[in-house]
Amino acid sequence: MLLYLRLLRESFSFAINALRNNKLRTFLSLLGVTVGIFSIIAVLAAVDSLDKTITSQLSALDSNTMYLANISFGPTEVPRWKYEQFDEISYNEYRSLKSSLTEAEHVAFQIFVRRENIRYESELVQSVNTVVVSNEFTDIQALEFESGRFYNEAESNAGKAVVVIGSEIAKSLFGEFEPIGKKVRLYGQKFTVIGVVKKEGSGLFGDSNDISIFLPANFVRNKLGKNNPFFKNIVIIKPKKGADIAGLKSEVIQIMRARRGLKPDEINTFFISVISGLQDAIDNIIGTLNMIGWIISGFSLLVGGFGIANIMFVSVKERTNLIGIQKSLGAKNRFILFQFLFEAVILAIVGGIVGLFLVWIGTLIGSNLTEDFTFVLSPKNMVIGFLISSFIGLLSGVIPALTASRLDPVEAIRTGM
């Protein structure tokens, strides 16, 4: 056992001395592996960070939450020209679902409208994300408040001129002053601010609650017309805890088909999208991004591996005479083999460590530049980087090491002279 430990120590020492004596060659070898490891781990870290951000934001919603609309939020077999002719989901259909669904905990109505400008005295915020929803929205997508509250059922049904604003909107309009009770101007009339949503950071698909305002759906319907062609309506359905999701979905289909008078041979003129389906689609995208990253980065690693192998062959040729002398003095083949293997693996590992360090620096810089998005370099990815670099070194060095270990000592001394 001690003999093998001594053999490993001496092989390691020879490898370190060889790398130290050929600094430029060592640097060039390191560069290839560093670029390859950096590429792979940077892609994995970026995709993991994106996945973590999306998952944390989707976790605010029940994975079984359903969205009823006349368009699909995912792939569909219905051609676009056909579903573009489907009727919008109406407010009456929302009321019918709310009163009839037995497995639903909350049912909310939402209207997608254009962005609006909001003004308070001389302060103006333009193109604000305008969320037009019924009062149940906050029961489905929980909102935390810095101050105030969300509008209640009576205010929602009556279409009161009340508004809930995001933290960034409040800061832009009121500065350090308390917004609750203040009058802001929207749609040509005054609204009373009744709530300020707590700062949350970036939104899932761009817009955040920080830069949004919330209005009662009935106010917009009464103001702009109940059948406005520019509206896009959806109904959001949150199931009860432990509800039969398939049964609830069938119940929604049955009620909607009855209200629309669809015959048995006619297709549904509406779509039901479920959050869990969206999560599956996102997981597929994340998986595809990872695969593409591995393919692209694999070419960089291939170049780095060939670089190490090429330099190791050069190293064997330069040290042929020394190998012959070592063998003539009794050095075993495995000693020569380990000597060159260690040199290749050390090159690859050091290159991998440098690559990981650069990714770590990149995550720190990226996280500081983007306030609401945190880049993550997980221990798992660090282990992956270390193992890959070790494997590349081993693979790149094994043929040159075998070549060196099998040299005939007499021929090696004669060739090196």
N, C-alpha and C positions, 0 to 999 in steps of 0.2 A: 504493500500500500504506500509506504514511504517513498519507494522507488518511483512509483507513478506520480506522486505529488511533486517530487523533485523534477521529474521529466516535464510535467506541466509548467512548473515554475521557470525552468530554464528555457522551455519553448516560448513562454510568454515574454521572457526577458529578451530573447533574440528578436522576437517580433517587434517589440517596442523600440529596440535599438535600430532596427532596419527602417522603421517608420520615421524615427527621429533624424536619421542620416539622409533621408530623401524627402525633405520638407515640401518642395514644390509638387512632386509626384503624389505625396500623401494628400496635399490640399486639393489637387484636381480630382483624386479619387473620392475624397469626402464630399466634394461639391455635387457630384452626380447622385450619390445616395441621399444627400441632404435635400436636394430638389425633389427627388422621388418621394421621400418620407413626408416632406412638407406638403406636397400636393395631395397625398392620400389623407393625411391626418387633418389638413385644413378643410378638405371637402367633408370628411366625416364630422368634424366639429361644427361646421356651418349647418349641415343637414340636421344634426342632433339638436342644435340650438333652435333651428326653425321648428322642428318637431316638438320640442319642449314648450316653445312659446304658443304654438297652435293648440297643443293639448291642454295647457293651463287655461287658455281662454275658452276652449270648448267645455272644460270642466264646470264652468259657471252655468251650463245648460244641462238639463236632463238628456241623456243620450237617446231617450225614446221620444223626445219632443218632436211633434209633427208639424209640417208646414203645408197648408192647403192653398193651392193657387191654380191659375189657369196655364201656368208654365211649369216646366220641370227644372229642378236645380241639379239634375244629373242626367246621364244618358237615358234616352227614351227611344222606343221603336216607332212612336208617332212622328210623322214628318213635320217639319217646322211649319210649312204652309197650312197644315191642318190645325195644329194647336194654336196658331195665331188667330184662328177664327173662333176659338172657344170664348164663351162669355166670361167676364170678370167675376170673381167671387163677390157676391153682394153682401151688404150689411144685414139684410134680412136672413140670408143663409147663415151668417155668423150667429145671429140671434137664435135661429132655429137649432143650430148645433149646440150652442151654449145651454139651451133649455132641455135638450133631448139626450145628449150624450151621458151615459151612466158611468162610464169608466174614465171620464176626463175630470181632472182636478181643477184646471183653469183653461179658459178659452178666450183668446184675445184677438182683436181686429187691428190690422195695421194697413196704412196707406203709404205707398212710396210716392213722394212728391219731389219736386225740384228743390234745390237749395234756396234759402231765403237770406235776406239781410236783416239784421236785428240792430236796433238803435236805442240808446239811452242818452237823452239830452244831446250833447254834441259828439258823443262817442258812437262809432259805427263799426260793426263787425260784418264783413261781407261773406256771401256764399257759405252760410252755416249749414251743416248737416242737420236736416229737419226730420225728426222722428215723430210721425203722426200715428198714435196708438190709443187704444182704449185703456182703461185703468188697470186691467188684468195684466198688462205687460210686465209690470214690476214684480208680479207674483211668479211669472215664468222666468224672466231674466232678472234676478235679484239686483237691485241698485242700492248702493250705500250712499248716504247723504252727509255732506259737510254741514248743511243746515236745512231746515224746512222739511218738506215731504213731497210725495207724489200726489197727483190729483185723485180724488176719491170717485166712487161710482156715480154719485149724484152730479158731480162736476163734469164727469166724462159723458154721461148720458145727455145732459143739458147743453153740452158744447160750450162750457164757460171759457172766457178769455183768460185762461191761466197758463203759465208756462213753467217748465222745469229746465234749468240750464246747466251745462257742464262747467267744471271748475275753470277751464281756460277762458270760456266765454264770460264768466263772472269776473275774472281778473281783468280782462280786456275792457269790459264795460264799466265796472265799479271800482277797480283798483282794490284798496284796502277797506272800502266801505261795505256794510252789510247789504246784500242784494234783496233779501226777503222783504216783500211788500212794495218794492219799487215797481214803477210802471215802465215797461219797454214797448217799443213800437214794432209791430209785425203786421203784414197784410193790410197796411193802412190804418190800423187801429191799435189801441193800447192793450197790453197784456200785463197781468199782475204776476210777478215772480213769486212762486210759492215754495221752490226747492232748488238746492244746488247739489249736484251729484259729486260725490267724492272723487278726487283725482285717481285714475286707474292706469294711465299709460296708453300705449298704442292699442288700436282695435284689431280684431282678427283679420279683416280684409281692408284695412286702410283707415276708415273713419273710427274715431274713438269717442266714447261718451264725454270725454273732456271737452271736445269741440262740437258737441251736439246740443240741440234743444228738443224738448218733448212737449207735444201739443195734444189736446184731446181730439180724437178722430172726428167726432161729431161737429166740432167747431169748423174744421176744414171742409167737411161735407156740406154743412149749411152755408159756408162762405163761398166756396168755389163750385158748388153743384154736386148733387149726390151721384150723378152719372157722368162725371167729368171724364172725357176720353183720355186725358193725360194721367189719370190715376192708375196705379197698379196695386190691387188689393190682395192681401193674404190673410189667412186665419191661422193663428198659432195655437196648437193644442198640446197641453201638458197632461200626460196620463196620471191617474192616481198611483200611489205607491203600490207595487205588486199587481198592477192591472194587467189584464190579458191584452198585450199590444196588438196581436193579430186580430183579436175580437174587436178592439176599439177601432182599428183601421177599417174593418168590415162594416162596423156601425156607421162610420163617417161616409163610406161609399154608399151604403144603403140610403141614408138620409139625403145625401146630395143627389143621387139618381132619382129618388122620388120627387124631390123639389123641382128638378129640371125636366121631369117627365120623360126620362130616357127609356126607350124600349129595350127588352132583353138582348136584342141583337146589336144594339148600338154601344159604341165604346164610351168610356168615361170621358166627359168633357172637362176634366180637372185632374190635377196630379197631387199626390200625397208624398212628400219627401220627409225622411226621418233623419235626425241628427247622426244616428249611428251609421247610416249609409254614407253620410258626408265624411265621417271619421274614417271609414273604410277606404273611401276614395282618396283621402289625404294620405293614408298609410301607403296606398299603392304609389302615389306620386313620390313620397319620401323614399320608398324602396327603389323606384326607377332612378331618382337622383343619386342615390348611393351607388347603384350599379354603374351609372354613367361615370361617376367620379372614380370608381375603381378601375374602369376601363382606361380612362384618360391618364390617370396617375400610374397605371401599370406600365404604360410606355416609358414614363420617366424612370421608373424603377428598373425597367429592362435596360435602358441606356446606362444607368448607374451600375447595374450588375456587370454588364459587358465591360464597362470602364475598369472596374476592380479586377475582373478576370484578365483583361489585357495587361494591366500594370503588374499583376502577379506573375504572368508569363515573362514579362521583361525582368522582373526581380529574380526569377529563377535563373534566367539566362545570365544575368550579371553576377550571380553568386554561385555559378556552377563550380568554379574552382574551390570556393569555400565549402560547398556541399561535399565535394570529393575529399577534401582534407578531413572534414568532420567524420565522414564514413570510414576513412582509413584509420582514424583514431578510435574507432569503435562505436560511433553513433549509430543507433538503430534506425530502421526505416520509419518507425512511428515517431521518433524524435524529429526527423526532418519533416514528416507529414504534419505534425502538430505545430511545428514552427511556422510553416506557411499558412496553415489553416487559421491559426491565431492572428496572424497578420491581416488576413482578409476579413475575419470576423470583427476584429478591433476597428478596422477602417469603417466597416458598415455600421457598427454600433455607435461609434463616435459621430458618424454622419447622421445617423438616426436621431441621436440626442440633440444635435445642433438643429435638425429639422423640427423636432418637438419644441425646442426652446423658441424658435422663430414663430411657430404656431401660437405658443403661449403668449408671446409678446403681441402677436397680431390680435388675439382675443381680448387682451387688456385694452389695446388701442381702439378696437372696434366697439367694445362695450362703453368706453368713455365717449366716443364720438356719437353713438346712438343711445339716447337717454332711456328709451323704452324697450330696447332689445339687448339682451345679454347673451354674449357668445360664451359657449361652454366647452372647455377641454376636459372631458371626463377621464377618470382613471382607466376606464375600459379602453378608450382610444389611445392612451399613453402606452398601455400594455401591448396593444395591437401594433403600434409603431415600433416598439422595442423588439417584439418577436419577428416582425417583418424584416427589419434591418438585420437582425441576427441570421435569419434564414437566407437573405440575399448574400450576406458575407460568406456563409457556409457553402452555398450553392456556387458562388463565383470562385471560391478558393479551392474547391475540392479537386478539380482537374489539374490546376497548376501544382497543388500540393502533392498529388499522387505522382505527377511527372517528376517532381524533385526527389521524392522518396525512392523512386525506382532507378535513379541514375547509378550507373556503375562507377565506383570510386576512381578507378584508374582512368577511364574515359573522361570522367568529370574533371580530374586534375589536368589531363592532357588538353582537353578542350578549353579550359579556362586559362591556359598558359599563353 
